[in-house]
Amino acid sequence: MTKSRSAHAINNARSCHGTLWQKGYFDRALRREDDLKTMARYIVANPLRAGLVEHIGQYPLWDAIWL
C-alpha cells in the first residue's frame, strides 16, 4: 500500500507516469518495537556494506535515535 500511494504521489508531483520502484524492491512491516532497532541498524549499515564509507562513524546519520 505504501509503495503504490507514494509512487502515485511522486508521479503526480513530477507530472509523469510509469514505474517508480525498481524490480525486486520489497517493503516490510515492522511488527514489534524490537524490530525497529534491528531495522534501523541494518539501514545505517548500508553505506558501509556498499563501500561508501570505511567505518560507520563516517556516515552522518550513524547516531540515529534508535541506535
PQR file with spaces between the fields and no chain letter, atoms N, CA, C, O and H, PARSE charges and radii, in Angstrom:
ATOM       1  N    MET     1       0.820   -1.190    0.000 -0.4000 1.5000
ATOM       2  CA   MET     1       0.000    0.000    0.000 -0.0000 2.0000
ATOM       3  C    MET     1       0.870    1.263    0.000  0.5500 1.7000
ATOM       4  O    MET     1       0.587    2.221   -0.719 -0.5500 1.4000
ATOM       5  N    THR     2       1.919    1.250    0.807 -0.4000 1.5000
ATOM       6  CA   THR     2       2.793    2.418    0.886 -0.0000 2.0000
ATOM       7  C    THR     2       3.468    2.687   -0.446  0.5500 1.7000
ATOM       8  O    THR     2       3.550    3.832   -0.889 -0.5500 1.4000
ATOM       9  H    THR     2       2.149    0.472    1.391  0.4000 1.0000
ATOM      10  N    LYS     3       3.950    1.631   -1.080 -0.4000 1.5000
ATOM      11  CA   LYS     3       4.631    1.804   -2.367 -0.0000 2.0000
ATOM      12  C    LYS     3       3.697    2.385   -3.413  0.5500 1.7000
ATOM      13  O    LYS     3       4.083    3.305   -4.134 -0.5500 1.4000
ATOM      14  H    LYS     3       3.883    0.700   -0.719  0.4000 1.0000
ATOM      15  N    SER     4       2.483    1.873   -3.514 -0.4000 1.5000
ATOM      16  CA   SER     4       1.572    2.355   -4.551 -0.0000 2.0000
ATOM      17  C    SER     4       1.153    3.798   -4.294  0.5500 1.7000
ATOM      18  O    SER     4       1.067    4.596   -5.228 -0.5500 1.4000
ATOM      19  H    SER     4       2.170    1.125   -2.929  0.4000 1.0000
ATOM      20  N    ARG     5       0.894    4.133   -3.044 -0.4000 1.5000
ATOM      21  CA   ARG     5       0.495    5.518   -2.736 -0.0000 2.0000
ATOM      22  C    ARG     5       1.635    6.501   -2.951  0.5500 1.7000
ATOM      23  O    ARG     5       1.433    7.585   -3.499 -0.5500 1.4000
ATOM      24  H    ARG     5       0.964    3.485   -2.285  0.4000 1.0000
ATOM      25  N    SER     6       2.835    6.121   -2.519 -0.4000 1.5000
ATOM      26  CA   SER     6       3.965    7.030   -2.706 -0.0000 2.0000
ATOM      27  C    SER     6       4.310    7.165   -4.186  0.5500 1.7000
ATOM      28  O    SER     6       4.635    8.262   -4.640 -0.5500 1.4000
ATOM      29  H    SER     6       3.000    5.240   -2.075  0.4000 1.0000
ATOM      30  N    ALA     7       4.247    6.083   -4.943 -0.4000 1.5000
ATOM      31  CA   ALA     7       4.526    6.150   -6.379 -0.0000 2.0000
ATOM      32  C    ALA     7       3.523    7.062   -7.072  0.5500 1.7000
ATOM      33  O    ALA     7       3.896    7.866   -7.926 -0.5500 1.4000
ATOM      34  H    ALA     7       3.983    5.191   -4.574  0.4000 1.0000
ATOM      35  N    HIS     8       2.273    6.942   -6.712 -0.4000 1.5000
ATOM      36  CA   HIS     8       1.232    7.790   -7.306 -0.0000 2.0000
ATOM      37  C    HIS     8       1.493    9.259   -6.972  0.5500 1.7000
ATOM      38  O    HIS     8       1.415   10.115   -7.853 -0.5500 1.4000
ATOM      39  H    HIS     8       1.969    6.289   -6.018  0.4000 1.0000
ATOM      40  N    ALA     9       1.800    9.555   -5.716 -0.4000 1.5000
ATOM      41  CA   ALA     9       2.044   10.943   -5.295 -0.0000 2.0000
ATOM      42  C    ALA     9       3.280   11.524   -5.981  0.5500 1.7000
ATOM      43  O    ALA     9       3.263   12.670   -6.431 -0.5500 1.4000
ATOM      44  H    ALA     9       1.863    8.859   -5.001  0.4000 1.0000
ATOM      45  N    ILE    10       4.339   10.740   -6.060 -0.4000 1.5000
ATOM      46  CA   ILE    10       5.575   11.217   -6.696 -0.0000 2.0000
ATOM      47  C    ILE    10       5.370   11.435   -8.186  0.5500 1.7000
ATOM      48  O    ILE    10       5.817   12.444   -8.732 -0.5500 1.4000
ATOM      49  H    ILE    10       4.353    9.809   -5.695  0.4000 1.0000
ATOM      50  N    ASN    11       4.700   10.502   -8.850 -0.4000 1.5000
ATOM      51  CA   ASN    11       4.431   10.678  -10.277 -0.0000 2.0000
ATOM      52  C    ASN    11       3.552   11.897  -10.529  0.5500 1.7000
ATOM      53  O    ASN    11       3.764   12.621  -11.502 -0.5500 1.4000
ATOM      54  H    ASN    11       4.337    9.683   -8.407  0.4000 1.0000
ATOM      55  N    ASN    12       2.568   12.133   -9.663 -0.4000 1.5000
ATOM      56  CA   ASN    12       1.738   13.334   -9.817 -0.0000 2.0000
ATOM      57  C    ASN    12       2.560   14.598   -9.630  0.5500 1.7000
ATOM      58  O    ASN    12       2.414   15.552  -10.395 -0.5500 1.4000
ATOM      59  H    ASN    12       2.396   11.545   -8.873  0.4000 1.0000
ATOM      60  N    ALA    13       3.430   14.614   -8.613 -0.4000 1.5000
ATOM      61  CA   ALA    13       4.245   15.802   -8.342 -0.0000 2.0000
ATOM      62  C    ALA    13       5.220   16.079   -9.484  0.5500 1.7000
ATOM      63  O    ALA    13       5.532   17.235   -9.767 -0.5500 1.4000
ATOM      64  H    ALA    13       3.548   13.839   -7.991  0.4000 1.0000
ATOM      65  N    ARG    14       5.694   15.035  -10.133 -0.4000 1.5000
ATOM      66  CA   ARG    14       6.650   15.179  -11.235 -0.0000 2.0000
ATOM      67  C    ARG    14       5.967   15.247  -12.591  0.5500 1.7000
ATOM      68  O    ARG    14       6.635   15.382  -13.616 -0.5500 1.4000
ATOM      69  H    ARG    14       5.440   14.096   -9.904  0.4000 1.0000
ATOM      70  N    SER    15       4.645   15.154  -12.606 -0.4000 1.5000
ATOM      71  CA   SER    15       3.871   15.158  -13.853 -0.0000 2.0000
ATOM      72  C    SER    15       4.366   14.084  -14.819  0.5500 1.7000
ATOM      73  O    SER    15       4.573   14.350  -16.003 -0.5500 1.4000
ATOM      74  H    SER    15       4.103   15.044  -11.773  0.4000 1.0000
ATOM      75  N    CYS    16       4.549   12.887  -14.311 -0.4000 1.5000
ATOM      76  CA   CYS    16       4.974   11.794  -15.172 -0.0000 2.0000
ATOM      77  C    CYS    16       4.228   10.517  -14.796  0.5500 1.7000
ATOM      78  O    CYS    16       3.496   10.475  -13.806 -0.5500 1.4000
ATOM      79  H    CYS    16       4.380   12.671  -13.349  0.4000 1.0000
ATOM      80  N    HIS    17       4.423    9.504  -15.585 -0.4000 1.5000
ATOM      81  CA   HIS    17       3.773    8.214  -15.371 -0.0000 2.0000
ATOM      82  C    HIS    17       4.831    7.125  -15.488  0.5500 1.7000
ATOM      83  O    HIS    17       5.924    7.353  -16.008 -0.5500 1.4000
ATOM      84  H    HIS    17       5.017    9.538  -16.388  0.4000 1.0000
ATOM      85  N    GLY    18       4.498    5.970  -15.008 -0.4000 1.5000
ATOM      86  CA   GLY    18       5.396    4.839  -15.177 -0.0000 2.0000
ATOM      87  C    GLY    18       5.877    4.259  -13.868  0.5500 1.7000
ATOM      88  O    GLY    18       5.441    4.651  -12.785 -0.5500 1.4000
ATOM      89  H    GLY    18       3.610    5.785  -14.586  0.4000 1.0000
ATOM      90  N    THR    19       6.782    3.321  -13.998 -0.4000 1.5000
ATOM      91  CA   THR    19       7.306    2.597  -12.858 -0.0000 2.0000
ATOM      92  C    THR    19       8.246    3.481  -12.048  0.5500 1.7000
ATOM      93  O    THR    19       9.114    4.159  -12.598 -0.5500 1.4000
ATOM      94  H    THR    19       7.136    3.002  -14.877  0.4000 1.0000
ATOM      95  N    LEU    20       8.060    3.460  -10.753 -0.4000 1.5000
ATOM      96  CA   LEU    20       8.917    4.246   -9.871 -0.0000 2.0000
ATOM      97  C    LEU    20       9.874    3.333   -9.108  0.5500 1.7000
ATOM      98  O    LEU    20      11.057    3.643   -8.967 -0.5500 1.4000
ATOM      99  H    LEU    20       7.355    2.909  -10.307  0.4000 1.0000
ATOM     100  N    TRP    21       9.364    2.229   -8.626 -0.4000 1.5000
ATOM     101  CA   TRP    21      10.169    1.311   -7.804 -0.0000 2.0000
ATOM     102  C    TRP    21      10.888    0.309   -8.688  0.5500 1.7000
ATOM     103  O    TRP    21      10.319   -0.191   -9.659 -0.5500 1.4000
ATOM     104  H    TRP    21       8.403    1.978   -8.740  0.4000 1.0000
ATOM     105  N    GLN    22      12.135    0.014   -8.357 -0.4000 1.5000
ATOM     106  CA   GLN    22      12.887   -0.981   -9.115 -0.0000 2.0000
ATOM     107  C    GLN    22      12.364   -2.374   -8.831  0.5500 1.7000
ATOM     108  O    GLN    22      11.795   -2.624   -7.769 -0.5500 1.4000
ATOM     109  H    GLN    22      12.598    0.420   -7.569  0.4000 1.0000
ATOM     110  N    LYS    23      12.555   -3.282   -9.779 -0.4000 1.5000
ATOM     111  CA   LYS    23      12.157   -4.674   -9.567 -0.0000 2.0000
ATOM     112  C    LYS    23      12.954   -5.238   -8.402  0.5500 1.7000
ATOM     113  O    LYS    23      14.122   -4.904   -8.201 -0.5500 1.4000
ATOM     114  H    LYS    23      13.017   -3.078  -10.642  0.4000 1.0000
ATOM     115  N    GLY    24      12.311   -6.076   -7.661 -0.4000 1.5000
ATOM     116  CA   GLY    24      12.983   -6.699   -6.533 -0.0000 2.0000
ATOM     117  C    GLY    24      12.909   -5.888   -5.261  0.5500 1.7000
ATOM     118  O    GLY    24      13.420   -6.318   -4.227 -0.5500 1.4000
ATOM     119  H    GLY    24      11.363   -6.347   -7.824  0.4000 1.0000
ATOM     120  N    TYR    25      12.279   -4.711   -5.312 -0.4000 1.5000
ATOM     121  CA   TYR    25      12.138   -3.899   -4.107 -0.0000 2.0000
ATOM     122  C    TYR    25      10.933   -4.397   -3.323  0.5500 1.7000
ATOM     123  O    TYR    25       9.836   -4.526   -3.866 -0.5500 1.4000
ATOM     124  H    TYR    25      11.864   -4.362   -6.152  0.4000 1.0000
ATOM     125  N    PHE    26      11.142   -4.670   -2.069 -0.4000 1.5000
ATOM     126  CA   PHE    26      10.051   -5.126   -1.211 -0.0000 2.0000
ATOM     127  C    PHE    26      10.039   -4.311    0.072  0.5500 1.7000
ATOM     128  O    PHE    26      11.082   -4.073    0.680 -0.5500 1.4000
ATOM     129  H    PHE    26      12.033   -4.566   -1.627  0.4000 1.0000
ATOM     130  N    ASP    27       8.868   -3.895    0.468 -0.4000 1.5000
ATOM     131  CA   ASP    27       8.757   -3.233    1.754 -0.0000 2.0000
ATOM     132  C    ASP    27       8.434   -4.281    2.807  0.5500 1.7000
ATOM     133  O    ASP    27       7.974   -5.377    2.486 -0.5500 1.4000
ATOM     134  H    ASP    27       8.020   -4.089   -0.027  0.4000 1.0000
ATOM     135  N    ARG    28       8.674   -3.940    4.049 -0.4000 1.5000
ATOM     136  CA   ARG    28       8.477   -4.901    5.126 -0.0000 2.0000
ATOM     137  C    ARG    28       7.874   -4.172    6.310  0.5500 1.7000
ATOM     138  O    ARG    28       8.386   -3.132    6.724 -0.5500 1.4000
ATOM     139  H    ARG    28       9.048   -3.050    4.310  0.4000 1.0000
ATOM     140  N    ALA    29       6.810   -4.695    6.852 -0.4000 1.5000
ATOM     141  CA   ALA    29       6.170   -4.098    8.017 -0.0000 2.0000
ATOM     142  C    ALA    29       6.936   -4.475    9.277  0.5500 1.7000
ATOM     143  O    ALA    29       7.374   -5.614    9.437 -0.5500 1.4000
ATOM     144  H    ALA    29       6.395   -5.540    6.516  0.4000 1.0000
ATOM     145  N    LEU    30       7.087   -3.511   10.161 -0.4000 1.5000
ATOM     146  CA   LEU    30       7.701   -3.781   11.458 -0.0000 2.0000
ATOM     147  C    LEU    30       6.591   -4.140   12.431  0.5500 1.7000
ATOM     148  O    LEU    30       5.625   -3.392   12.584 -0.5500 1.4000
ATOM     149  H    LEU    30       6.731   -2.586   10.032  0.4000 1.0000
ATOM     150  N    ARG    31       6.727   -5.260   13.074 -0.4000 1.5000
ATOM     151  CA   ARG    31       5.659   -5.765   13.932 -0.0000 2.0000
ATOM     152  C    ARG    31       5.848   -5.450   15.407  0.5500 1.7000
ATOM     153  O    ARG    31       4.870   -5.351   16.148 -0.5500 1.4000
ATOM     154  H    ARG    31       7.512   -5.867   12.950  0.4000 1.0000
ATOM     155  N    ARG    32       7.082   -5.292   15.839 -0.4000 1.5000
ATOM     156  CA   ARG    32       7.355   -5.033   17.250 -0.0000 2.0000
ATOM     157  C    ARG    32       8.351   -3.891   17.375  0.5500 1.7000
ATOM     158  O    ARG    32       9.068   -3.575   16.426 -0.5500 1.4000
ATOM     159  H    ARG    32       7.877   -5.373   15.237  0.4000 1.0000
ATOM     160  N    GLU    33       8.391   -3.283   18.537 -0.4000 1.5000
ATOM     161  CA   GLU    33       9.342   -2.200   18.798 -0.0000 2.0000
ATOM     162  C    GLU    33      10.788   -2.697   18.640  0.5500 1.7000
ATOM     163  O    GLU    33      11.653   -1.953   18.178 -0.5500 1.4000
ATOM     164  H    GLU    33       7.808   -3.539   19.308  0.4000 1.0000
ATOM     165  N    ASP    34      11.044   -3.940   19.021 -0.4000 1.5000
ATOM     166  CA   ASP    34      12.393   -4.505   18.890 -0.0000 2.0000
ATOM     167  C    ASP    34      12.837   -4.550   17.436  0.5500 1.7000
ATOM     168  O    ASP    34      14.023   -4.389   17.146 -0.5500 1.4000
ATOM     169  H    ASP    34      10.341   -4.545   19.396  0.4000 1.0000
ATOM     170  N    ASP    35      11.906   -4.764   16.525 -0.4000 1.5000
ATOM     171  CA   ASP    35      12.231   -4.812   15.102 -0.0000 2.0000
ATOM     172  C    ASP    35      12.736   -3.461   14.603  0.5500 1.7000
ATOM     173  O    ASP    35      13.545   -3.412   13.677 -0.5500 1.4000
ATOM     174  H    ASP    35      10.943   -4.895   16.761  0.4000 1.0000
ATOM     175  N    LEU    36      12.276   -2.373   15.197 -0.4000 1.5000
ATOM     176  CA   LEU    36      12.667   -1.030   14.779 -0.0000 2.0000
ATOM     177  C    LEU    36      14.170   -0.828   14.951  0.5500 1.7000
ATOM     178  O    LEU    36      14.831   -0.310   14.051 -0.5500 1.4000
ATOM     179  H    LEU    36      11.619   -2.412   15.950  0.4000 1.0000
ATOM     180  N    LYS    37      14.710   -1.230   16.091 -0.4000 1.5000
ATOM     181  CA   LYS    37      16.145   -1.076   16.340 -0.0000 2.0000
ATOM     182  C    LYS    37      16.951   -1.928   15.357  0.5500 1.7000
ATOM     183  O    LYS    37      17.949   -1.464   14.806 -0.5500 1.4000
ATOM     184  H    LYS    37      14.173   -1.650   16.822  0.4000 1.0000
ATOM     185  N    THR    38      16.526   -3.155   15.141 -0.4000 1.5000
ATOM     186  CA   THR    38      17.226   -4.044   14.214 -0.0000 2.0000
ATOM     187  C    THR    38      17.221   -3.469   12.805  0.5500 1.7000
ATOM     188  O    THR    38      18.253   -3.460   12.134 -0.5500 1.4000
ATOM     189  H    THR    38      15.715   -3.532   15.589  0.4000 1.0000
ATOM     190  N    MET    39      16.071   -2.989   12.355 -0.4000 1.5000
ATOM     191  CA   MET    39      15.957   -2.440   11.009 -0.0000 2.0000
ATOM     192  C    MET    39      16.741   -1.135   10.874  0.5500 1.7000
ATOM     193  O    MET    39      17.365   -0.900    9.839 -0.5500 1.4000
ATOM     194  H    MET    39      15.232   -2.996   12.900  0.4000 1.0000
ATOM     195  N    ALA    40      16.719   -0.285   11.900 -0.4000 1.5000
ATOM     196  CA   ALA    40      17.489    0.963   11.854 -0.0000 2.0000
ATOM     197  C    ALA    40      18.978    0.664   11.736  0.5500 1.7000
ATOM     198  O    ALA    40      19.683    1.319   10.968 -0.5500 1.4000
ATOM     199  H    ALA    40      16.212   -0.476   12.740  0.4000 1.0000
ATOM     200  N    ARG    41      19.456   -0.310   12.481 -0.4000 1.5000
ATOM     201  CA   ARG    41      20.875   -0.689   12.391 -0.0000 2.0000
ATOM     202  C    ARG    41      21.215   -1.223   11.003  0.5500 1.7000
ATOM     203  O    ARG    41      22.286   -0.934   10.469 -0.5500 1.4000
ATOM     204  H    ARG    41      18.884   -0.843   13.104  0.4000 1.0000
ATOM     205  N    TYR    42      20.317   -1.992   10.426 -0.4000 1.5000
ATOM     206  CA   TYR    42      20.523   -2.517    9.073 -0.0000 2.0000
ATOM     207  C    TYR    42      20.639   -1.366    8.066  0.5500 1.7000
ATOM     208  O    TYR    42      21.536   -1.356    7.223 -0.5500 1.4000
ATOM     209  H    TYR    42      19.447   -2.227   10.859  0.4000 1.0000
ATOM     210  N    ILE    43      19.731   -0.409    8.164 -0.4000 1.5000
ATOM     211  CA   ILE    43      19.721    0.718    7.223 -0.0000 2.0000
ATOM     212  C    ILE    43      20.968    1.571    7.372  0.5500 1.7000
ATOM     213  O    ILE    43      21.591    1.941    6.377 -0.5500 1.4000
ATOM     214  H    ILE    43      19.003   -0.417    8.849  0.4000 1.0000
ATOM     215  N    VAL    44      21.336    1.885    8.602 -0.4000 1.5000
ATOM     216  CA   VAL    44      22.508    2.722    8.844 -0.0000 2.0000
ATOM     217  C    VAL    44      23.785    2.037    8.352  0.5500 1.7000
ATOM     218  O    VAL    44      24.740    2.716    7.972 -0.5500 1.4000
ATOM     219  H    VAL    44      20.830    1.584    9.410  0.4000 1.0000
ATOM     220  N    ALA    45      23.812    0.710    8.355 -0.4000 1.5000
ATOM     221  CA   ALA    45      24.995   -0.020    7.900 -0.0000 2.0000
ATOM     222  C    ALA    45      25.062   -0.146    6.377  0.5500 1.7000
ATOM     223  O    ALA    45      26.079   -0.607    5.858 -0.5500 1.4000
ATOM     224  H    ALA    45      23.037    0.159    8.663  0.4000 1.0000
ATOM     225  N    ASN    46      24.029    0.242    5.650 -0.4000 1.5000
ATOM     226  CA   ASN    46      24.040    0.130    4.188 -0.0000 2.0000
ATOM     227  C    ASN    46      25.235    0.824    3.533  0.5500 1.7000
ATOM     228  O    ASN    46      25.862    0.219    2.663 -0.5500 1.4000
ATOM     229  H    ASN    46      23.203    0.616    6.071  0.4000 1.0000
ATOM     230  N    PRO    47      25.588    2.068    3.905 -0.5600 1.5000
ATOM     231  CA   PRO    47      26.754    2.709    3.277  0.2800 2.0000
ATOM     232  C    PRO    47      28.053    1.933    3.533  0.5500 1.7000
ATOM     233  O    PRO    47      28.943    1.909    2.683 -0.5500 1.4000
ATOM     234  N    LEU    48      28.153    1.308    4.692 -0.4000 1.5000
ATOM     235  CA   LEU    48      29.329    0.507    4.996 -0.0000 2.0000
ATOM     236  C    LEU    48      29.385   -0.725    4.094  0.5500 1.7000
ATOM     237  O    LEU    48      30.428   -1.030    3.517 -0.5500 1.4000
ATOM     238  H    LEU    48      27.430    1.328    5.382  0.4000 1.0000
ATOM     239  N    ARG    49      28.264   -1.429    3.977 -0.4000 1.5000
ATOM     240  CA   ARG    49      28.206   -2.614    3.122 -0.0000 2.0000
ATOM     241  C    ARG    49      28.432   -2.266    1.655  0.5500 1.7000
ATOM     242  O    ARG    49      28.994   -3.066    0.907 -0.5500 1.4000
ATOM     243  H    ARG    49      27.416   -1.181    4.447  0.4000 1.0000
ATOM     244  N    ALA    50      28.000   -1.082    1.240 -0.4000 1.5000
ATOM     245  CA   ALA    50      28.165   -0.656   -0.158 -0.0000 2.0000
ATOM     246  C    ALA    50      29.564   -0.111   -0.441  0.5500 1.7000
ATOM     247  O    ALA    50      29.896    0.189   -1.588 -0.5500 1.4000
ATOM     248  H    ALA    50      27.544   -0.431    1.848  0.4000 1.0000
ATOM     249  N    GLY    51      30.383    0.018    0.603 -0.4000 1.5000
ATOM     250  CA   GLY    51      31.735    0.527    0.417 -0.0000 2.0000
ATOM     251  C    GLY    51      31.814    2.038    0.281  0.5500 1.7000
ATOM     252  O    GLY    51      32.827    2.561   -0.184 -0.5500 1.4000
ATOM     253  H    GLY    51      30.114   -0.225    1.535  0.4000 1.0000
ATOM     254  N    LEU    52      30.768    2.747    0.675 -0.4000 1.5000
ATOM     255  CA   LEU    52      30.758    4.208    0.575 -0.0000 2.0000
ATOM     256  C    LEU    52      31.518    4.865    1.722  0.5500 1.7000
ATOM     257  O    LEU    52      31.980    5.999    1.595 -0.5500 1.4000
ATOM     258  H    LEU    52      29.945    2.322    1.052  0.4000 1.0000
ATOM     259  N    VAL    53      31.646    4.158    2.837 -0.4000 1.5000
ATOM     260  CA   VAL    53      32.425    4.618    3.989 -0.0000 2.0000
ATOM     261  C    VAL    53      33.285    3.456    4.472  0.5500 1.7000
ATOM     262  O    VAL    53      32.970    2.292    4.222 -0.5500 1.4000
ATOM     263  H    VAL    53      31.271    3.237    2.940  0.4000 1.0000
ATOM     264  N    GLU    54      34.369    3.780    5.162 -0.4000 1.5000
ATOM     265  CA   GLU    54      35.243    2.730    5.683 -0.0000 2.0000
ATOM     266  C    GLU    54      34.831    2.270    7.072  0.5500 1.7000
ATOM     267  O    GLU    54      35.071    1.126    7.457 -0.5500 1.4000
ATOM     268  H    GLU    54      34.625    4.726    5.364  0.4000 1.0000
ATOM     269  N    HIS    55      34.207    3.175    7.820 -0.4000 1.5000
ATOM     270  CA   HIS    55      33.656    2.793    9.119 -0.0000 2.0000
ATOM     271  C    HIS    55      32.371    3.579    9.350  0.5500 1.7000
ATOM     272  O    HIS    55      32.178    4.664    8.803 -0.5500 1.4000
ATOM     273  H    HIS    55      34.011    4.105    7.507  0.4000 1.0000
ATOM     274  N    ILE    56      31.508    3.012   10.161 -0.4000 1.5000
ATOM     275  CA   ILE    56      30.146    3.525   10.317 -0.0000 2.0000
ATOM     276  C    ILE    56      30.114    4.980   10.798  0.5500 1.7000
ATOM     277  O    ILE    56      29.175    5.709   10.480 -0.5500 1.4000
ATOM     278  H    ILE    56      31.664    2.130   10.605  0.4000 1.0000
ATOM     279  N    GLY    57      31.116    5.408   11.552 -0.4000 1.5000
ATOM     280  CA   GLY    57      31.174    6.778   12.050 -0.0000 2.0000
ATOM     281  C    GLY    57      31.299    7.824   10.953  0.5500 1.7000
ATOM     282  O    GLY    57      31.021    8.999   11.192 -0.5500 1.4000
ATOM     283  H    GLY    57      31.879    4.816   11.811  0.4000 1.0000
ATOM     284  N    GLN    58      31.710    7.425    9.759 -0.4000 1.5000
ATOM     285  CA   GLN    58      31.806    8.360    8.637 -0.0000 2.0000
ATOM     286  C    GLN    58      30.441    8.685    8.037  0.5500 1.7000
ATOM     287  O    GLN    58      30.288    9.673    7.319 -0.5500 1.4000
ATOM     288  H    GLN    58      31.936    6.471    9.565  0.4000 1.0000
ATOM     289  N    TYR    59      29.461    7.852    8.336 -0.4000 1.5000
ATOM     290  CA   TYR    59      28.109    8.076    7.823 -0.0000 2.0000
ATOM     291  C    TYR    59      27.432    9.099    8.724  0.5500 1.7000
ATOM     292  O    TYR    59      27.343    8.867    9.929 -0.5500 1.4000
ATOM     293  H    TYR    59      29.586    7.050    8.919  0.4000 1.0000
ATOM     294  N    PRO    60      26.951   10.221    8.192 -0.5600 1.5000
ATOM     295  CA   PRO    60      26.439   11.298    9.044  0.2800 2.0000
ATOM     296  C    PRO    60      25.217   10.929    9.888  0.5500 1.7000
ATOM     297  O    PRO    60      24.941   11.608   10.877 -0.5500 1.4000
ATOM     298  N    LEU    61      24.490    9.893    9.536 -0.4000 1.5000
ATOM     299  CA   LEU    61      23.290    9.531   10.309 -0.0000 2.0000
ATOM     300  C    LEU    61      23.516    8.283   11.160  0.5500 1.7000
ATOM     301  O    LEU    61      22.551    7.646   11.582 -0.5500 1.4000
ATOM     302  H    LEU    61      24.714    9.342    8.732  0.4000 1.0000
ATOM     303  N    TRP    62      24.757    7.930   11.417 -0.4000 1.5000
ATOM     304  CA   TRP    62      25.051    6.715   12.167 -0.0000 2.0000
ATOM     305  C    TRP    62      24.501    6.752   13.579  0.5500 1.7000
ATOM     306  O    TRP    62      24.224    5.699   14.152 -0.5500 1.4000
ATOM     307  H    TRP    62      25.541    8.448   11.075  0.4000 1.0000
ATOM     308  N    ASP    63      24.337    7.919   14.149 -0.4000 1.5000
ATOM     309  CA   ASP    63      23.891    8.026   15.541 -0.0000 2.0000
ATOM     310  C    ASP    63      22.387    8.279   15.661  0.5500 1.7000
ATOM     311  O    ASP    63      21.945    9.028   16.532 -0.5500 1.4000
ATOM     312  H    ASP    63      24.562    8.775   13.683  0.4000 1.0000
ATOM     313  N    ALA    64      21.617    7.656   14.791 -0.4000 1.5000
ATOM     314  CA   ALA    64      20.163    7.795   14.831 -0.0000 2.0000
ATOM     315  C    ALA    64      19.638    7.410   16.219  0.5500 1.7000
ATOM     316  O    ALA    64      20.247    6.599   16.916 -0.5500 1.4000
ATOM     317  H    ALA    64      21.976    7.047   14.084  0.4000 1.0000
ATOM     318  N    ILE    65      18.543    7.977   16.598 -0.4000 1.5000
ATOM     319  CA   ILE    65      17.982    7.801   17.936 -0.0000 2.0000
ATOM     320  C    ILE    65      17.755    6.330   18.300  0.5500 1.7000
ATOM     321  O    ILE    65      17.826    5.974   19.477 -0.5500 1.4000
ATOM     322  H    ILE    65      18.048    8.636   16.032  0.4000 1.0000
ATOM     323  N    TRP    66      17.488    5.485   17.325 -0.4000 1.5000
ATOM     324  CA   TRP    66      17.193    4.074   17.624 -0.0000 2.0000
ATOM     325  C    TRP    66      18.434    3.263   17.906  0.5500 1.7000
ATOM     326  O    TRP    66      18.333    2.129   18.375 -0.5500 1.4000
ATOM     327  H    TRP    66      17.430    5.774   16.370  0.4000 1.0000
ATOM     328  N    LEU    67      19.604    3.812   17.634 -0.4000 1.5000
ATOM     329  CA   LEU    67      20.835    3.044   17.797 -0.0000 2.0000
ATOM     330  C    LEU    67      21.427    3.259   19.160  0.5500 1.7000
ATOM     331  O    LEU    67      22.471    2.689   19.477 -0.5500 1.4000
ATOM     332  H    LEU    67      19.687    4.733   17.253  0.4000 1.0000
